[in-house]
């Protein structure tokens, strides 16, 4: 007899609680469910309506292909996952991977637990220098390897720069010298944008009914990054100077 699936929206951090309450995991759907109705311990995870496949105002053509897409230091901890309530992040993540066919939208790779390859959400932003507004315009499903390339500076901090560079060359088919110039140009742009305290425009999320969780203020983000890396056992992030030179030295760029 088939088990009735009453789908749930369970944040990753609450999966053990849900399992204790009787929830079960469907590996094909990659989602928790209640095996029968009326399970009061699971009511807190009752699902909300699915997020539409095209978010209001989203530009699905923005930022095609694989490239180093560094987040300005004044924008650290403004990634979508940190700006969205945990329950709504689960809804959003499910939509991003579903519409991508459970594949990386750049290299086509699927999730592989043995290879420690996951499917992750990445943001494409536009930056308006005149208004100092950072606007979210697209969400894209990336595999771990492609996502690591986009955050190349963090790959350096983690000691996996060589792997990230090799994946960049493999996927883009750039020559090594061209790829190195691409990385240098990305960091030059990063340094310029890191001089600005950007305001966030997350309208494509709020207009889709996604609840937000306010990120740290721009002036606090470098400190939060340092504390987070330390708690994870990583190297400390130097406090920002006027030109971010300390951070660039930490990343091996000076």
C-alpha positions in Angstrom: 0.0 0.0 0.0 1.4 3.4 -1.0 2.3 5.8 1.7 0.4 9.1 1.6 2.7 12.0 1.3 1.7 15.2 3.1 4.6 17.4 2.1 6.3 19.6 4.7 8.6 22.7 4.6 11.4 21.7 6.9 14.5 23.9 7.2 17.7 21.9 7.2 18.5 23.0 10.8 15.2 21.6 12.0 15.4 18.2 10.2 16.2 16.2 13.4 13.2 17.7 15.2 11.0 16.9 12.3 12.3 13.3 12.1 11.7 12.9 15.8 8.1 14.1 15.3 7.5 11.4 12.7 8.5 13.1 9.5 10.1 11.0 6.7 12.5 11.9 3.9 11.7 11.3 0.3 15.1 11.1 -1.5 13.6 11.4 -5.0 11.6 14.5 -4.2 14.3 15.7 -1.7 11.7 16.7 0.7 10.3 15.8 4.1 6.7 14.6 4.5 4.2 13.4 7.0 3.2 9.8 6.4 -0.4 10.4 7.5 -2.7 13.3 8.4 -3.3 14.6 11.8 0.3 14.4 13.1 0.2 17.4 15.5 4.0 17.4 16.1 4.5 18.2 12.4 1.9 21.0 12.1 4.6 23.7 12.5 6.1 22.6 9.1 2.8 22.7 7.2 3.7 23.8 3.7 3.1 27.2 2.1 2.3 27.6 -1.6 5.1 26.8 -4.0 7.2 29.7 -5.2 6.6 30.6 -8.9 9.2 29.3 -11.3 9.8 32.9 -12.6 10.1 35.4 -9.9 8.5 38.8 -10.5 11.1 40.9 -12.3 13.7 38.1 -12.6 16.0 38.2 -15.6 16.9 34.5 -16.4 19.4 35.6 -19.1 21.5 37.7 -16.8 25.1 36.5 -16.3 25.3 33.4 -18.5 28.2 31.0 -18.3 30.8 30.5 -15.6 32.8 33.5 -14.3 34.3 34.8 -11.1 31.5 36.7 -9.5 32.9 38.2 -6.3 30.7 39.7 -3.6 31.9 43.1 -2.4 33.2 43.0 1.2 30.5 45.5 2.1 27.9 43.0 0.8 29.1 40.0 2.7 26.3 38.1 4.4 23.7 39.5 2.0 23.4 36.2 0.1 19.8 35.1 -0.4 20.0 32.3 2.1 21.0 34.7 4.9 18.4 37.3 3.9 15.4 34.9 3.9 13.5 33.3 6.7 14.4 29.7 7.1 11.0 28.3 6.2 10.9 30.4 3.0 14.4 29.5 2.1 13.3 25.9 1.9 10.5 26.8 -0.5 12.9 29.0 -2.6 15.7 26.4 -2.7 13.2 23.7 -3.9 12.0 25.9 -6.7 15.5 26.8 -7.9 16.6 23.1 -8.1 13.3 21.9 -9.6 13.3 24.4 -12.5 16.9 23.5 -13.2 15.9 19.9 -13.5 18.1 18.9 -10.6 21.2 19.9 -12.6 23.8 22.6 -12.5 22.7 25.3 -14.9 26.3 25.9 -16.1 28.1 22.5 -16.4 25.1 20.2 -16.2 26.4 18.2 -13.3 23.9 16.4 -10.9 24.2 16.1 -7.2 26.7 13.4 -6.1 27.0 12.6 -2.4 30.1 10.5 -2.8 31.8 13.2 -4.7 30.5 15.8 -2.2 28.9 17.7 -5.0 25.7 19.5 -4.1 23.3 21.8 -5.9 23.4 25.3 -4.5 21.7 28.6 -5.1 23.7 31.5 -6.5 22.6 35.1 -6.9 23.1 37.4 -9.9 23.1 41.0 -8.9 23.3 44.4 -10.7 25.0 47.3 -9.0 24.0 50.9 -9.6 26.9 53.1 -8.8 24.8 56.3 -8.9 22.1 55.1 -6.4 24.4 52.7 -4.6 21.8 50.0 -4.8 22.5 46.3 -5.2 19.6 44.7 -6.9 18.9 40.9 -7.0 17.9 40.0 -10.6 18.4 36.3 -10.9 18.8 33.1 -8.9 20.7 30.2 -10.5 21.3 26.6 -9.6 25.0 25.7 -9.5 26.9 22.6 -8.5 29.5 22.9 -5.7 32.4 23.2 -8.2 30.9 26.0 -10.2 29.7 27.8 -7.1 33.3 27.6 -5.7 34.6 29.3 -8.9 32.1 32.2 -8.6 33.3 32.9 -5.0 37.0 32.6 -5.9 38.3 34.6 -3.0 36.6 32.3 -0.5 38.2 29.4 -2.4 41.6 31.0 -1.7 40.8 31.3 1.9 39.8 27.6 2.1 43.0 26.6 0.3 41.2 25.2 -2.8 42.2 27.9 -5.3 43.9 25.4 -7.6 40.8 23.2 -7.9 38.6 26.3 -8.5 41.0 27.6 -11.2 41.1 24.2 -12.9 37.3 24.0 -13.0 37.1 27.5 -14.4 39.5 26.5 -17.2 37.8 23.2 -17.9 34.2 24.6 -18.1 35.0 27.9 -20.0 37.8 26.4 -22.1 39.9 29.6 -21.5 43.6 29.4 -21.8 45.4 29.6 -18.5 46.7 33.1 -19.1 43.2 34.3 -20.2 41.7 32.7 -17.1 44.3 34.4 -14.8 43.5 37.7 -16.4 39.8 37.1 -15.9 40.4 36.4 -12.1 42.6 39.6 -11.8 39.9 41.7 -13.5 37.2 40.2 -11.2 39.2 41.2 -8.1 39.8 44.8 -9.5 36.1 45.2 -9.9 35.6 43.7 -6.4 38.0 46.2 -4.9 36.1 49.1 -6.5 32.7 47.9 -5.4 34.0 47.2 -1.9 34.4 50.9 -1.3 30.6 51.4 -1.3 28.1 50.5 1.4 25.3 49.1 -0.9 21.6 49.1 -0.1 19.8 45.9 -1.0 16.8 45.6 -3.4 15.3 42.2 -2.9 12.0 43.0 -4.7 12.0 39.9 -6.8 11.7 37.9 -3.5 9.2 40.1 -1.6 7.0 40.4 -4.6 6.8 36.6 -4.7 5.7 36.5 -1.0 9.1 35.5 0.4 9.7 36.6 4.0 13.0 38.3 4.6 15.4 38.2 7.6 17.4 41.4 7.8 21.2 40.8 7.1 23.9 42.5 9.2 24.4 46.2 8.4 27.2 46.9 5.9 29.5 48.4 8.5 29.3 45.1 10.5 29.7 42.6 7.7 33.5 42.3 7.8 33.4 41.7 11.5 30.7 39.0 11.1 32.8 37.4 8.4 35.8 37.3 10.6 33.8 35.8 13.5 32.2 33.2 11.2 35.6 32.1 9.8 37.1 31.8 13.2 34.2 29.7 14.5 34.6 27.4 11.5 38.4 27.1 12.2 39.4 29.2 9.2 41.9 32.1 9.1 40.9 35.4 10.5 39.7 38.1 8.0 41.7 41.3 8.5 39.6 44.3 9.4 38.9 46.6 6.4 41.2 49.5 5.5 40.1 52.3 3.2 41.2 50.3 0.1 40.6 46.8 1.4 44.3 46.2 1.0 44.5 44.0 4.0 41.8 41.7 2.7 43.5 41.6 -0.7 46.8 40.5 1.0 44.9 37.8 2.9 43.6 36.6 -0.5 47.1 36.5 -2.0 46.5 39.3 -4.4 49.2 41.7 -3.1 
